[in-house]
């Protein structure tokens, strides 16, 4: 037994070492929860930033209010090397710091005691990284509108918020709130998250716009948008009668297009309220902001760049035609207000929690407006865009994300689980309770699995493991021998079990299948042996599986 334990330990250690060796130094510093990170929680960010579009230059500060979890004299914050730190201060006291990749290790004069709180201010400036292909390749986007005026945005989900401002750049720690004061040329407007608190014209032809949120927010959701915007507004009324402010910031030339296209917002919010609960950032309002890139789920200030087209930039990713019945960016990015912005993963490795639930939410939106049949057709359209290149869940604490299959394969997994549950009222109730029970919180894969096991009353662990942690699609095998229908699952993880619906002509059977051969014996005297001569159809529209006879 001791030898076996030693063998297993050495195997596990070897796997960990191999994974660690493949992680860059920067990702290691960003991904790990080091003692210098665990020792404090970021409670509030007060970002003050001057943006000079002509120079593609930013200059300002971020004051981080924190609470101390463990006695420590050193904190780790994060900031990209492109940006020079001018000083770090605690009150009037200058603090020493050293930089390593993006990590900034701040040394205090005195030990920060557990249970106390404090704040530091980081003063910085520089030319931030320019995004090569936002939002996928993160950084600043410096563009011009049709009149040649600056049009600026930022997107940094994958690259990390430390691309443009100093923060504790790990998904496990959301500040409780933020304020963002942006100074921009007075011919332009600056839009950020939450509510506009103040507008002040400065003496040098710059204007300061101060925005603030009142809810916890992911670091990468903090944003800025700068352009000669036209602003118009509307109001959404909840089922309980409360009012939600809707604000739209678009390029002047696109106002009429926007007014028409954004009519989709209110029926969408009504569907999402029914499915997931009230819009989760009610007091901060809802906004769409036109951006020079396709889109991003910036909390309460959603980046919109779909050019007022239906579908995904005018196309239907599913190939079903249903995707052209709505504006993908409005529907998908708003879905992230629930899945990602409210219910959040605590590590980039579990990003599927954001993307799978949000993508599945598209199908539920279709069902809400157009019916279940179209929703199922839309869902099955995802199958042809699954790549199965690598697992959806990555290695925690390495600042890496899993396969892009987290969108469509992840959503197909949820579609499959719906049909395992086989009770729409129960299933939709579980999705809604998940959105509400984890509202404003961070979670991880194991906790999600445990939650769904409890709520469904069924052990779904092997199902989650199959779709999230392998690239294998379950294969339902069946054969007919001597009047018997035999079936099992192949190409699956150990202890995999799942029901499958099989139709013998007009007769439908729900069969529980595992890796072991099971048998259905047809009664010759009862006449149901004739069912074997009927066309046999395995309902792959209900479950994401392959079939082999």
C-alpha positions as CSV (number, residue, x, y, z in Angstrom):
1,X,0.0,0.0,0.0
2,X,2.8,2.4,0.9
3,X,4.5,1.6,-2.5
4,X,1.2,2.3,-4.3
5,X,0.7,5.6,-2.5
6,X,4.3,6.6,-3.3
7,X,3.7,5.7,-6.9
8,X,0.5,7.7,-7.2
9,X,2.1,10.7,-5.4
10,X,5.1,10.7,-7.7
11,X,2.8,10.4,-10.8
12,X,0.7,13.4,-9.5
13,X,3.9,15.4,-8.7
14,X,5.3,14.6,-12.2
15,X,2.1,15.8,-13.9
16,X,2.1,19.0,-11.8
17,X,5.8,19.7,-12.6
18,X,5.1,19.2,-16.4
19,X,2.2,21.6,-16.3
20,X,4.3,24.1,-14.2
21,X,7.2,23.9,-16.7
22,X,4.8,24.8,-19.6
23,X,3.6,28.0,-17.8
24,X,5.5,31.2,-18.5
25,X,7.0,33.2,-15.7
26,X,4.5,36.0,-16.2
27,X,1.5,33.5,-16.1
28,X,2.9,31.9,-13.0
29,X,3.1,35.3,-11.3
30,X,-0.4,36.3,-12.5
31,X,-2.0,32.9,-11.9
32,X,-0.8,31.8,-8.5
33,X,-2.4,32.9,-5.3
34,X,0.9,33.8,-3.6
35,X,1.2,34.7,0.1
36,X,1.6,38.3,-1.1
37,X,-1.9,38.1,-2.7
38,X,-3.8,36.0,-0.2
39,X,-2.8,38.4,2.6
40,X,-5.3,41.1,1.5
41,X,-8.6,41.6,-0.3
42,X,-9.1,44.6,-2.6
43,X,-12.3,46.4,-1.5
44,X,-12.4,49.5,-3.7
45,X,-10.5,51.0,-6.6
46,X,-10.5,54.7,-7.3
47,X,-9.0,55.1,-10.7
48,X,-8.1,58.6,-12.0
49,X,-6.8,58.7,-15.5
50,X,-6.0,61.2,-18.2
51,X,-6.2,59.8,-21.7
52,X,-4.4,61.6,-24.6
53,X,-5.6,59.9,-27.8
54,X,-3.1,61.8,-30.1
55,X,-0.2,60.4,-28.2
56,X,-1.9,57.0,-27.3
57,X,-0.8,57.9,-23.8
58,X,-2.3,57.5,-20.3
59,X,-1.3,59.0,-17.0
60,X,-2.9,58.8,-13.6
61,X,-3.3,56.8,-10.4
62,X,-5.3,54.1,-8.7
63,X,-6.1,54.1,-5.0
64,X,-6.6,50.6,-3.7
65,X,-8.6,50.3,-0.5
66,X,-7.9,46.9,1.1
67,X,-8.6,44.6,4.1
68,X,-5.8,42.6,5.6
69,X,-6.4,38.8,5.9
70,X,-3.0,37.8,7.2
71,X,-0.1,39.8,8.8
72,X,2.1,40.9,5.9
73,X,4.7,43.5,5.1
74,X,4.6,42.9,1.3
75,X,1.6,43.0,-1.1
76,X,1.6,41.9,-4.7
77,X,-0.2,44.1,-7.2
78,X,0.0,43.8,-11.0
79,X,0.8,46.3,-13.8
80,X,2.1,45.7,-17.4
81,X,5.8,46.7,-17.9
82,X,4.8,49.2,-20.6
83,X,3.4,51.4,-17.9
84,X,6.0,53.2,-15.6
85,X,5.2,53.5,-11.9
86,X,6.1,57.0,-10.8
87,X,5.4,56.3,-7.1
88,X,3.5,54.2,-4.6
89,X,2.2,55.9,-1.5
90,X,0.4,55.1,1.7
91,X,-0.8,58.5,2.8
92,X,2.2,60.8,2.4
93,X,4.7,57.9,2.9
94,X,6.4,56.7,-0.2
95,X,6.7,52.9,-0.4
96,X,9.5,50.9,-2.0
97,X,8.6,48.3,-4.6
98,X,10.2,46.0,-7.0
99,X,8.9,44.7,-10.4
100,X,9.0,41.3,-11.9
101,X,7.2,40.8,-15.2
102,X,3.8,42.3,-14.4
103,X,4.0,41.6,-10.7
104,X,4.8,44.6,-8.4
105,X,5.8,43.7,-4.9
106,X,5.1,46.6,-2.6
107,X,7.0,46.8,0.8
108,X,5.3,48.6,3.7
109,X,7.1,50.5,6.4
110,X,5.1,48.5,9.0
111,X,3.4,45.1,9.1
112,X,-0.1,45.3,7.9
113,X,-2.1,43.6,10.7
114,X,-4.8,41.0,10.1
115,X,-8.3,42.5,10.4
116,X,-7.2,46.0,9.7
117,X,-7.8,48.1,6.5
118,X,-5.9,50.7,4.6
119,X,-5.1,52.1,1.2
120,X,-2.3,52.7,-1.2
121,X,-2.1,54.8,-4.3
122,X,-0.1,53.9,-7.4
123,X,0.9,56.7,-9.7
124,X,1.7,55.6,-13.2
125,X,1.9,56.6,-16.9
126,X,2.9,55.3,-20.3
127,X,1.7,54.0,-23.6
128,X,-0.5,50.9,-22.9
129,X,-0.3,47.8,-25.1
130,X,-2.3,48.2,-28.3
131,X,-4.7,45.4,-29.0
132,X,-3.9,43.5,-32.2
133,X,-7.4,42.1,-32.5
134,X,-9.8,43.2,-29.7
135,X,-11.5,41.7,-27.8
136,X,-9.6,38.4,-28.3
137,X,-6.2,40.0,-28.2
138,X,-6.4,42.5,-25.4
139,X,-5.3,46.0,-24.9
140,X,-6.2,49.5,-26.0
141,X,-8.0,50.2,-29.2
142,X,-7.1,53.6,-30.8
143,X,-9.4,54.3,-33.8
144,X,-11.0,57.3,-35.6
145,X,-14.7,57.7,-36.4
146,X,-15.8,58.7,-39.9
147,X,-15.1,62.4,-39.2
148,X,-11.6,61.6,-38.1
149,X,-12.2,62.1,-34.4
150,X,-10.7,59.8,-31.8
151,X,-12.6,56.7,-30.9
152,X,-11.0,54.8,-28.0
153,X,-11.8,51.6,-26.1
154,X,-10.2,48.8,-24.1
155,X,-10.8,45.1,-23.8
156,X,-8.7,42.8,-21.6
157,X,-10.6,39.7,-20.4
158,X,-7.9,37.3,-21.6
159,X,-4.9,39.6,-21.3
160,X,-5.8,40.9,-17.8
161,X,-6.8,44.2,-16.4
162,X,-3.2,45.0,-15.4
163,X,-2.7,45.7,-19.1
164,X,-3.9,49.2,-18.4
165,X,-4.3,49.9,-14.7
166,X,-2.7,48.6,-11.4
167,X,-4.8,46.1,-9.5
168,X,-4.8,42.7,-7.9
169,X,-5.2,41.0,-11.2
170,X,-6.7,37.6,-10.2
171,X,-10.3,36.5,-10.7
172,X,-10.7,35.4,-7.1
173,X,-10.9,38.9,-5.8
174,X,-13.6,41.4,-7.0
175,X,-13.5,44.9,-5.5
176,X,-16.8,45.7,-3.9
177,X,-17.1,48.9,-6.0
178,X,-15.0,51.2,-8.2
179,X,-14.9,54.8,-9.2
180,X,-13.4,55.9,-12.5
181,X,-12.5,59.6,-13.2
182,X,-11.5,60.0,-16.9
183,X,-10.0,63.2,-18.3
184,X,-10.4,63.4,-22.1
185,X,-10.3,66.2,-24.7
186,X,-13.4,68.3,-24.3
187,X,-14.6,67.6,-27.8
188,X,-15.1,64.0,-26.7
189,X,-17.1,62.1,-24.1
190,X,-15.8,59.4,-21.7
191,X,-18.1,56.5,-20.7
192,X,-17.3,53.9,-18.0
193,X,-19.1,51.5,-15.7
194,X,-22.0,52.4,-13.4
195,X,-23.5,55.8,-13.0
196,X,-22.1,59.2,-14.2
197,X,-21.6,61.1,-10.9
198,X,-20.0,64.3,-12.2
199,X,-18.8,66.2,-15.3
200,X,-16.2,68.9,-14.9
201,X,-14.6,71.1,-17.5
202,X,-11.0,71.7,-16.8
203,X,-8.8,74.7,-17.7
204,X,-6.8,73.0,-20.5
205,X,-9.6,71.9,-22.9
206,X,-10.0,68.6,-21.1
207,X,-13.2,67.4,-19.4
208,X,-13.3,65.0,-16.4
209,X,-16.1,62.4,-16.3
210,X,-16.4,60.6,-13.0
211,X,-18.3,57.2,-13.0
212,X,-19.0,54.9,-10.1
213,X,-20.4,51.4,-9.5
214,X,-22.1,50.1,-6.4
215,X,-21.7,46.4,-6.9
216,X,-18.7,44.0,-6.9
217,X,-17.0,43.9,-10.3
218,X,-14.4,41.7,-12.1
219,X,-11.2,43.6,-12.8
220,X,-11.4,42.9,-16.5
221,X,-14.9,44.4,-16.6
222,X,-13.7,47.8,-15.7
223,X,-13.6,49.8,-18.9
224,X,-13.3,53.2,-20.7
225,X,-14.9,54.3,-23.9
226,X,-14.0,57.7,-25.5
227,X,-15.7,59.2,-28.6
228,X,-17.9,62.0,-29.8
229,X,-20.8,60.1,-28.5
230,X,-24.5,60.8,-28.9
231,X,-26.4,59.8,-25.8
232,X,-30.1,58.7,-25.6
233,X,-32.0,56.8,-23.0
234,X,-35.0,54.7,-22.2
235,X,-36.6,52.9,-19.2
236,X,-37.3,49.2,-18.6
237,X,-40.1,48.3,-16.2
238,X,-39.6,45.1,-14.1
239,X,-42.5,42.7,-13.3
240,X,-42.5,44.2,-9.8
241,X,-42.9,47.7,-11.2
242,X,-39.4,49.0,-10.5
243,X,-37.6,51.1,-13.2
244,X,-34.3,50.3,-14.8
245,X,-32.4,53.1,-16.6
246,X,-31.3,52.2,-20.1
247,X,-28.5,54.4,-21.6
248,X,-27.1,54.2,-25.1
249,X,-23.9,55.9,-26.3
250,X,-23.4,55.7,-30.0
251,X,-21.6,57.5,-32.8
252,X,-23.7,60.5,-33.9
253,X,-24.1,59.1,-37.5
254,X,-25.6,55.9,-36.1
255,X,-28.3,57.3,-33.8
256,X,-31.2,56.3,-36.0
257,X,-29.8,52.8,-36.6
258,X,-29.2,52.4,-32.9
259,X,-32.7,53.5,-31.9
260,X,-34.2,50.8,-34.1
261,X,-31.7,48.0,-33.3
262,X,-31.8,48.6,-29.5
263,X,-35.5,48.0,-29.4
264,X,-34.5,44.4,-28.8
265,X,-33.2,45.3,-25.3
266,X,-36.5,45.5,-23.4
267,X,-38.0,42.2,-24.5
268,X,-34.6,40.6,-23.9
269,X,-34.4,41.9,-20.4
270,X,-38.0,40.6,-19.8
271,X,-36.9,37.1,-20.9
272,X,-33.8,37.2,-18.8
273,X,-35.7,38.4,-15.8
274,X,-38.1,35.5,-16.2
275,X,-35.2,33.0,-16.7
276,X,-32.5,34.3,-14.3
277,X,-34.1,37.0,-12.1
278,X,-34.0,40.7,-12.2
279,X,-31.1,42.4,-13.9
280,X,-28.3,42.0,-11.3
281,X,-26.8,45.6,-11.4
282,X,-30.1,47.4,-11.1
283,X,-28.9,50.5,-9.2
284,X,-26.1,51.0,-11.7
285,X,-28.3,50.9,-14.7
286,X,-27.8,49.2,-18.1
287,X,-25.9,50.7,-21.0
288,X,-24.8,49.8,-24.5
289,X,-21.7,51.7,-25.7
290,X,-20.7,51.6,-29.4
291,X,-17.1,50.4,-29.7
292,X,-14.5,50.1,-32.4
293,X,-14.3,46.3,-31.8
294,X,-17.0,43.6,-31.9
295,X,-18.1,43.5,-28.3
296,X,-17.4,42.7,-24.6
297,X,-19.4,42.2,-21.4
298,X,-18.1,45.2,-19.5
299,X,-20.4,45.4,-16.5
300,X,-23.2,47.9,-16.9
301,X,-21.4,49.4,-19.9
302,X,-21.6,46.7,-22.5
303,X,-19.3,47.2,-25.5
304,X,-21.3,47.0,-28.7
305,X,-19.7,46.8,-32.2
306,X,-22.0,44.6,-34.2
307,X,-22.7,47.4,-36.7
308,X,-26.4,47.2,-36.1
309,X,-26.7,43.8,-37.8
310,X,-28.7,40.7,-36.9
311,X,-26.7,37.6,-36.0
312,X,-23.0,37.6,-35.4
313,X,-21.7,40.5,-37.6
314,X,-24.4,39.6,-40.0
315,X,-23.9,35.8,-40.0
316,X,-25.5,32.9,-38.2
317,X,-22.9,30.9,-36.2
318,X,-25.3,28.0,-35.9
319,X,-26.2,27.8,-39.6
320,X,-29.9,27.3,-38.6
321,X,-31.1,30.7,-39.7
322,X,-32.4,31.3,-36.1
323,X,-29.3,33.2,-35.2
324,X,-30.4,35.9,-37.7
325,X,-33.5,36.6,-35.7
326,X,-31.6,38.7,-33.1
327,X,-28.5,40.8,-32.6
328,X,-26.0,38.3,-31.2
329,X,-23.9,40.9,-29.4
330,X,-26.8,42.5,-27.6
331,X,-28.2,39.1,-26.5
332,X,-24.9,37.3,-25.7
333,X,-23.0,40.2,-24.0
334,X,-26.1,41.1,-21.9
335,X,-26.3,37.4,-20.9
336,X,-22.9,37.9,-19.3
337,X,-24.3,40.4,-16.9
338,X,-25.7,37.2,-15.2
339,X,-23.1,34.7,-16.3
340,X,-19.6,36.1,-15.7
341,X,-20.3,39.5,-14.2
342,X,-22.7,38.4,-11.4
343,X,-21.9,34.6,-11.2
344,X,-18.1,34.6,-11.7
345,X,-15.4,32.0,-11.8
346,X,-12.6,32.4,-9.3
347,X,-9.9,31.4,-11.7
348,X,-9.5,31.7,-15.4
349,X,-9.2,27.9,-15.7
350,X,-13.0,27.8,-15.0
351,X,-14.0,30.4,-17.5
352,X,-16.5,27.9,-18.9
353,X,-18.8,29.0,-16.0
354,X,-19.1,32.4,-17.8
355,X,-19.3,31.2,-21.4
356,X,-21.2,27.9,-21.3
357,X,-24.1,29.3,-19.2
358,X,-24.1,32.6,-21.2
359,X,-24.2,30.7,-24.6
360,X,-26.9,28.3,-23.3
361,X,-28.8,31.5,-22.3
362,X,-29.0,32.4,-25.9
363,X,-31.1,29.2,-26.5
364,X,-33.3,30.0,-23.5
365,X,-33.8,33.5,-25.0
366,X,-34.9,31.9,-28.3
367,X,-37.2,29.6,-26.4
368,X,-38.7,32.6,-24.5
369,X,-39.5,34.5,-27.6
370,X,-39.9,31.9,-30.3
371,X,-40.6,28.5,-28.7
372,X,-38.9,25.3,-27.6
373,X,-38.6,23.8,-31.0
374,X,-36.6,26.7,-32.4
375,X,-34.5,26.7,-29.2
376,X,-33.6,23.1,-29.7
377,X,-32.8,23.6,-33.4
378,X,-30.6,26.5,-32.4
379,X,-28.8,24.5,-29.7
380,X,-28.1,21.6,-32.1
381,X,-26.6,24.0,-34.6
382,X,-23.7,24.4,-32.1
383,X,-22.5,20.9,-32.8
384,X,-20.7,21.7,-36.1
385,X,-18.6,24.4,-34.5
386,X,-17.2,22.3,-31.6
387,X,-13.5,21.5,-32.2
388,X,-12.7,19.1,-29.4
389,X,-9.1,20.3,-29.5
390,X,-8.4,20.3,-25.7
391,X,-10.3,20.1,-22.4
392,X,-12.6,23.0,-21.5
393,X,-11.3,23.3,-18.0
394,X,-7.6,24.3,-17.7
395,X,-5.1,24.0,-14.9
396,X,-5.9,26.3,-12.0
397,X,-3.4,29.0,-10.8
398,X,-1.6,29.2,-14.2
399,X,-3.4,32.2,-15.7
400,X,-4.6,29.9,-18.6
401,X,-8.0,29.2,-20.0
402,X,-9.3,26.0,-21.6
403,X,-10.6,25.3,-25.1
404,X,-12.8,27.8,-26.9
405,X,-15.3,24.8,-26.8
406,X,-16.3,26.3,-23.4
407,X,-18.9,28.2,-25.4
408,X,-20.7,25.7,-27.7
409,X,-19.7,22.4,-26.2
410,X,-20.3,23.8,-22.7
411,X,-23.7,24.9,-23.7
412,X,-24.5,21.5,-25.3
413,X,-23.5,19.9,-22.0
414,X,-26.1,22.0,-20.3
415,X,-28.6,21.2,-23.0
416,X,-27.8,17.5,-22.4
417,X,-28.3,17.8,-18.7
418,X,-31.6,19.4,-19.2
419,X,-32.7,16.3,-21.0
420,X,-31.2,14.1,-18.3
421,X,-33.3,15.9,-15.8
422,X,-36.3,15.5,-18.2
423,X,-38.4,18.0,-16.3
424,X,-38.5,21.5,-17.8
425,X,-40.0,23.2,-14.8
426,X,-37.4,21.7,-12.5
427,X,-34.5,22.4,-14.8
428,X,-35.4,26.1,-15.5
429,X,-35.9,26.5,-11.7
430,X,-32.4,25.2,-11.1
431,X,-30.9,27.5,-13.6
432,X,-32.7,30.5,-12.0
433,X,-31.8,29.5,-8.5
434,X,-28.1,29.1,-9.5
435,X,-28.1,32.6,-10.9
436,X,-29.6,33.9,-7.6
437,X,-27.8,31.8,-5.1
438,X,-24.4,32.8,-6.6
439,X,-25.3,36.4,-7.4
440,X,-22.3,38.6,-6.9
441,X,-20.1,35.7,-5.9
442,X,-17.1,33.8,-7.2
443,X,-17.2,30.0,-7.6
444,X,-15.4,27.1,-9.3
445,X,-16.1,23.9,-11.2
446,X,-16.2,21.5,-8.3
447,X,-18.7,23.8,-6.4
448,X,-20.9,24.1,-9.5
449,X,-21.0,20.3,-9.9
450,X,-21.9,19.8,-6.3
451,X,-24.7,22.4,-6.6
452,X,-26.2,20.7,-9.7
453,X,-25.9,17.3,-8.1
454,X,-27.8,18.5,-5.1
455,X,-30.5,20.4,-7.0
456,X,-31.2,17.7,-9.6
457,X,-31.0,14.8,-7.1
458,X,-28.7,12.9,-9.4
459,X,-25.0,12.4,-9.4
460,X,-23.9,14.3,-12.6
461,X,-20.2,14.2,-11.8
462,X,-19.2,11.9,-14.6
463,X,-21.3,13.9,-17.1
464,X,-19.5,17.2,-16.1
465,X,-16.1,15.4,-16.1
466,X,-16.8,13.9,-19.6
467,X,-17.6,17.2,-21.3
468,X,-15.4,19.6,-19.4
469,X,-12.3,17.6,-18.8
470,X,-11.9,15.3,-21.9
471,X,-12.2,15.8,-25.6
472,X,-14.2,12.7,-26.1
473,X,-17.8,12.7,-27.1
474,X,-19.8,9.8,-25.6
475,X,-20.6,7.1,-28.1
476,X,-23.9,5.2,-27.6
477,X,-23.4,1.7,-29.0
478,X,-26.3,-0.7,-29.7
479,X,-26.8,-4.0,-31.3
480,X,-29.7,-6.4,-31.9
481,X,-29.2,-10.1,-31.0
482,X,-31.8,-12.8,-30.9
483,X,-34.7,-10.4,-30.4
484,X,-32.8,-8.4,-27.8
485,X,-31.7,-4.8,-27.9
486,X,-28.3,-4.3,-26.2
487,X,-26.7,-1.0,-25.5
488,X,-23.9,0.8,-23.7
489,X,-21.7,3.9,-23.7
490,X,-18.2,3.8,-25.1
491,X,-15.5,6.5,-25.3
492,X,-16.4,7.8,-21.8
493,X,-14.9,8.4,-18.4
494,X,-15.0,5.8,-15.7
495,X,-18.4,5.3,-14.1
496,X,-20.1,7.3,-16.8
497,X,-23.9,6.9,-16.8
498,X,-26.6,8.8,-18.6
499,X,-30.1,8.2,-19.9
500,X,-30.8,8.1,-23.6
501,X,-34.0,8.3,-25.5
502,X,-34.5,5.7,-28.2
503,X,-37.4,5.5,-30.6
504,X,-38.6,2.3,-32.2
505,X,-41.0,3.7,-34.7
506,X,-43.6,5.6,-32.7
507,X,-42.6,3.9,-29.5
508,X,-40.3,5.9,-27.3
509,X,-38.1,4.4,-24.6
510,X,-35.9,6.1,-22.0
511,X,-32.9,3.9,-21.3
512,X,-30.3,4.3,-18.6
513,X,-26.9,3.5,-20.1
514,X,-23.4,3.0,-18.6
515,X,-20.2,1.4,-19.8
516,X,-21.7,-2.0,-19.3
517,X,-23.9,-3.8,-21.8
518,X,-27.6,-3.6,-20.8
519,X,-30.4,-5.5,-22.5
520,X,-34.0,-4.8,-23.4
521,X,-35.9,-8.0,-23.9
522,X,-38.9,-7.8,-26.1
523,X,-41.8,-10.0,-25.3
524,X,-42.7,-12.2,-28.2
525,X,-46.1,-13.1,-26.7
526,X,-46.9,-9.4,-26.2
527,X,-46.0,-8.6,-29.7
528,X,-43.6,-5.9,-28.9
529,X,-40.7,-7.8,-30.5
530,X,-42.0,-6.3,-33.7
531,X,-40.6,-3.0,-32.5
532,X,-37.2,-4.2,-33.6
533,X,-38.3,-4.2,-37.2
534,X,-39.3,-0.5,-36.9
535,X,-36.9,2.3,-37.7
536,X,-34.6,2.9,-34.7
537,X,-33.7,6.4,-33.8
538,X,-31.5,7.6,-31.0
539,X,-32.4,11.1,-30.0
540,X,-29.1,12.9,-30.5
541,X,-31.1,16.2,-30.6
542,X,-31.6,15.8,-26.9
543,X,-28.1,14.7,-25.9
544,X,-24.7,15.6,-27.2
545,X,-23.6,12.1,-28.1
546,X,-22.4,10.0,-31.1
547,X,-24.2,6.8,-32.1
548,X,-22.7,3.5,-33.3
549,X,-24.7,0.5,-34.4
